[in-house]
Every structure is written in C-alpha cells, then in structure tokens.
Amino acid sequence: MRLKGKTAIVTGAGSGIGEASARVFVKEGAQVAVIDWDESHGKRVADELGDRAFFMKADVAKQSDMDAMANATLERFGAIDILFNNAGVSCVGTLHETAESEWDRVMAVNSKGIYCASKAVLPHMIGKKAGCIINMASGVSVLGLAQRAAYTASKGAVYALTRAMQVDYCRFGIRVNSIVPGTIYTPFVEGYLQRHYADNMEKAVENLKKRQLSGTLGTPEDIAYAALYLASDEAKYVYGSGLVVDGGFSAGKIFD
C-alpha cells in the first residue's frame, strides 16, 4: 500500500499507460480521479476501480476543464497529492509535411496540457506545501526520431519544462519529475500500426522491437510501476529527474 491515504489525478486514464497507472495506484491504496476525453473508456476504468475512483470527461488543453477537474477532485476526495500528466497524442511527418492543425493539436495536448493541468492543481499543493507531479516525456525528448517532428518538439518541451517546474516549486515541498519511456505497446501504438502497416503488422512490430536493446516492446505496466515509484515516498529524494524506462532505446545500438 505504497500510496495509502493519497489522492491522485491521472490524465489520459481511459486506456494504455494511464489506465494501467490508475489501476496500480488504486491497488497501492490511492484514490484516483480518472481523466479522459473518451467518456466510454474513462467511465469503464473508473467503474471497474470502484468507490476509490471517479471519472471526469475533460480536455487537458482547456484551462476551464482542468480547473473543473481539480475542483471535482477536491470536492470528492478532499486533497490532491499526485498529478500524473499522462495524456498525449502524436502525428506522423517531417516538419514541412506536418499540417499546421496537426502541429497545434500535438503541442496543445502534449505541452499545453501539462501547463493547464499543473496550473489547476499547483495552488492546492503550494497551500499544503506538499505534492508530486509526474510528466510524461519520451525517449524522443533527447533523441531524434524520423517522421515525428511535432511529437518530438512537444516531448522535448515536456522534458525541459519538468526541470523548470522543479526549480520553481521545490521550496513548496513539491517534487516534479518526468518519465522517459521507449516504445510501449499501447492501444494507441497498435492503432497506428493498423492504420499504416495493416498489410504487414508482424514485420512492423519486429521493426519497433529493434529500437530497444532488450529486443522487446514495453508494456503499460512497465511505465505504471515507474510512475508508482515516483509518486511514492520512496522517491522523496528524486527531484527534477527524467526516469528512463526504455528497454535500452537511449543506451545505444547493436550492429551485427
């Protein structure tokens, strides 16, 4: 029960890493606000988690939605101890191939979403002089990846923002860290492969596996347990870090 007595908000909790994290957090004793733009998925997760969870439909890129999220969590559970900024989207393309609307959407959800959600909960954390914020970065925050210009830019911003936030809020007892994952096999990734590689899914998956020294893809639970560590008191001395959970994606490449 590593989160016993704590209240967490998890954005993008209707599937993938967010869902796995909400489940792990509840299992470890937390109360969880399940936040997602997809009502059917988010409600399903919250219903399955029972009385220690509730669902709220919200857009992380809208400040009014995030303010309502914080207020609803405080009304329901009386506190906000943990914010896991997990919600994210992506698109494929080099910079000149990326439509302005796609660029704006990726930056809005992945970068502005962290601004909006954090802005909503920080006054409460500052008031109690305690709190934990976890931001979802990516291996591409520090390494380039072809055909992912908007996504790479948005996650690079997350990686840098995490450190800036930590400097600003450490004096209030608030820890701010990021997770830097490799390729995680989520419904999002599976959907991308089905759209672009439907004629040869098996080969596409094998190519993705080769990015990691482990030769495998990560699971949502791999990241959920990393988030659990950062959210727990065991990480009380972890400030402004980028916790790498990438199967060796960033460590180097093997050449036969």
N, C-alpha and C positions, 0 to 999 in steps of 0.2 A: 504494500500500500504506500508507494513512494510519493503519491500526490494526495494523500488523505487530508481532507479538510480544505483543499484548494479548489478554486473555480477557474476554468479555462475557457477561452473562446478559440475555436478553430475555424478558420475561413476555408472555403472550398472543401467542406467536410462531407459532401454528398457522395464522393467516390474516391478511389485511389488512395494517395498518401493521406489526405485529410480524413477520409473515413477510417483508415487504419489507425491514425493517431487519435481520433475521438474514441475509438474502441479501447485502445491501450490506456488512454488517460482515465477513462471510466473504470476500467479493470483495476487500475492502480489507485483508485479512491477519489478521483476528482469528479466535480460536477462540470458538465460541458455544454456550452452553447454551440450548437451545430449550425454553421452559417453557410449558405449556398444560394446561388441564383436559380438552381434547378429544384423546384419545390418537391417533385415526386421523389427524387433521390435523397434529398436532405431530410425530408419528413420520414422516409423509410428508416434511415440511420437512427434518427432520434427516437422513433417509436421502438426500435429494437433495443436501444440502450436503456429504455425505461425512465423511471422518475428522476434520475440524476442527469437527464439531458433534455433539452428542448430545441426545436428547430425554428429558425427565422430565415425567411427569404430576403436576400439583400444583395446589392451590387456594391462590391468593395470600392469601386471608383466613384461612388456618390457619397459625399460627406454626410448628407442627411440620413442615408441608410445606415452608415456606420455610427452616427450619433444615436440613432434609434436602437441599434444593436447593443451599444454599451448601456443605454438606459434600461433596455429589456433584461439584460443580464444582471444588472444591479438590482432591479426590481424582483427578479426571480430568485437569485442566489445571494444577494447582499454584498457581493465582492467581485473583483476581477483580479486574479493573481497572475494569470498566464494569458498571453495573446500569441497564438501561432498564426502568423501571416503566411498561409499556405496557398491561397487561391492564385491561379496563374493560367495563362493562355499562351499560345505560340502561333507562329505562321512560318511558311517556308519561302525563302527567296533571298537573293542578294539585295543590297541597298537599293540599287536602281530598278530592281524588279518588284520591290515591295510597294504596294499602293499606299497612299497617304492614310487612308481609312484603316488599313491593317496595322500600319505603324502606330497610329494613335491608339487603337484598341489594345495592342500588346503593351504599350507603355502605360496606358491608363490602368489596366488591371494589375500588371506585374509591379510597377513602380509607384504610381499614384495610389494604388490600392493600399500599399503599406503606409503611405502618408495618411490617408483618410482613416484607416482603422486605428493606427497608433495615435493619431491626434484625438480620436474619440476616447481612448482608454487612459491616456497618459495623465490627464488631470486627476483621475481617481488614484492611480499608482503614486503620483507625486504627493498627493494628500496623505496617503498611508505610509509613504517612504519605503515602499517595497513593490516589487513586481518583476516579471520576467517576460521579455518579448523575444520571439524567435521568428526570424525572417527566412523565407525560402529563397535561397540563391540558386546557383547551378555550377556545374563544372565549367560551363562556358563563361562564367564570370571572370575566369582567369585564363582560359584557353580558347582560342578561336575555333569555330566550327562552321564548315561551309554551309551556305544557304540558310543561315539563321541570323541575319543582320539585326532585325528588330528584337528578337528574343535575347540575343547576346547583349545588345545595348541595355535592355531592360534589366537583365540579371546582373550586369556589371554595376548598374546604378544601385541595385539592392545590396550588393556586396560592399560598396563604398558607403552607402547610407547607414548600414549597420554600425560601422565604426564611428561615424559622426554622431549617431544617436547615443552610442555608448559613452562617448566623451561628454555629451551634454547632460545625460541623466544618471551617471554613476553617483553623483552627490546626493541623489534621492534614493539610493539603495536599489536602483532598477538595473537589472542585467539585460543586455541586448546582444544576442548572438545570431549567427546565420548557420544554416545547413547548406553544404555544398555537395549535392548528390551527383552521381554519374547517371547512366541511363537506367531508369526504373520502369519496369513493365507494368504500366497502369492502363486502365481503360482508355485514357487519352492517347497513349502511345499506340495501343492496339488499334484504335480508330484511325490514327494517322497512317499506320501501315496498311490497313484495309483500303483506305482511300487511294493510296499512291502505289501500293505493291500487291494489289489483290491477286494478280496472276502468279506471284511467286512469294508468298508470305514467308515460307520457310527460309528461303535464301536471305530475305531482308532481315529476319530475326538473327540469323547467324552472322550477318554483317554487323549488326548492332552489338552483338556479343564480343566481337573482335576489338571493340573500342577499349574494353576493360582488360587489365592483366589477368583478372580472375577468369576471363572467358565466359562470364555469365552476366545476365541482367539482374539488377537489383529488384527487390520486392517492396511494395508499400510498407510492409512491416519493418524492413531494414531501416527506413527513414523514421518511421513512427517511434522506434526504440531509441534512435538518436535524439529525437525531439523529447522523449521522456527523460532522458539523461539531462538535457539542457534545462528542462522545466523543473527538475527535482532539486532538492537541497544538496544533493551530491555534487552538483555543478556550481556551488556557491562561490567558487574562486575562478569561474570561467566568465570573462568579460570581453566583449567585442571580438569574439573568435569567429572563424569560418570553419565549422566542423566538417571535415571532408569524409564523405561516405560514398565512395565511387568505384569500388572494386579495382582500384589501381588506374583509373582513367587518367588522372593527372600525374601519376608517378613516372610514366614513360611508356615506350612502345617496344614490343618484341619484334625483331626482324629475323625471319628464318634464313 
